[in-house]
Amino acid sequence: MSDDAPRVLVVDDDPDVALLVKTVLERRAGCVVLTAGDGLTAVERIAEFEPDVVVTDIEMPGLDGLELVAELRRRDPVVPVVVMTAHVSVEYAVSALRAQADEFLTKPLDNVRLVEAVTRLAAEGRARRTASRAKQVVLAIGAHPDDVEIGVGGILAAHSRAGDSVTILTLSRGSRGGDADSRQHESLASADRLGARLFLKDLIDTEISGGGTTVRLIEEVVNEIQPTIVYTHSEHDRHQDHRAVSEATLVATRKVGTVACYQSPSATIDFRPTRFVRIDDYLGEKLQLLECFASQTATRDYLDPGFVTATARYWSRFGGGAAVEPLEVVRETAEFIGAHELTRQEG
């Protein structure tokens, strides 16, 4: 089943009706469906399931359908709701609409109308959520050209597609790993493909420090763009430049609410991600970003598309889907891109 399949929560105290609706939506609309037998259970499952659409009966014990709609509107104002009832009176329809339901269906259900309503509202709901989501200002920091594309290329592609402002700060031109001019042009090409702004600095490759000048350079960019989310190297890395940039970033971004560290090919076994971001829809874009670094592909096995895909596939065992980028979250106040695609790994 596609990862873009509409997610639907069906709420009905009659298990036969719930099963019927679930079956119709799964078979005819390709939905992912979860059921709940009452309103209180539905409220508990909303947070964990994060549906695109809720389909609920009106008459249920405890929290009835209209009370559930009111509670949903308080918790998640943009989620579309379809109300079902065996009553066909105008009074019930008016009550449902006053409770801010998006659609009113009578039982026995017309399966064609049910599928049409849920499919349409799922698309509308996703559009509402995108429109209501606060735009983020993203800063991705790497020691060398291609570092951030390897670590969070998929996540940055997701940010870009969502309309977030994306900036890449690369602190050296990577002269020890190849021709600095070539790597500069490759970095520019990658940033252009991503629609990102690029700051390319001239610190000496393999001699980057964790304080002083490095902190100052990062602070200058932070002060200029005022990021809400920062991605950087992990301290758990064999490469001295990566460790130094991680150290400097944590100092320079101390006032930024959300900071997360990505994995590099030189990360050690102490790299312990706590957040797993699904990039199923963005893996192709990540591979295109890495193609920009042609001077490196002949000598860097970790840039091979098969290696990149296999790594993303490995981490999907923790985050679901088919491709994942892992992050060590240092602190978090802003919402990560595609929040429903994130899985927290407690350890």
CORSULRA-V117186 format. One line per field, one symbol per residue. ss: DSSP state (@ for helix, = for strand, . for the rest). Layout:
ss->???
//
This chain:
ss->......=====...@@@@@@@@@@@@@@@..=====..@@@@@@@@@@@...=====.......@@@@@@@@@@@....======....@@@@@@@@@....====....@@@@@@@@@@@@@@@@@@@@@@....======....@@@@@@@@@@@@@@@...========..@@@..@@@@@@@@@@@@@@@..=======........@@@@@@@@@@@@@@...=====...=..@@@@@@@@@@@@@.....=====....=.......====....@@@@@@@@@..@@@@...@@@.@@@@@@@@@@@@@@@....========.......@@@===...
//
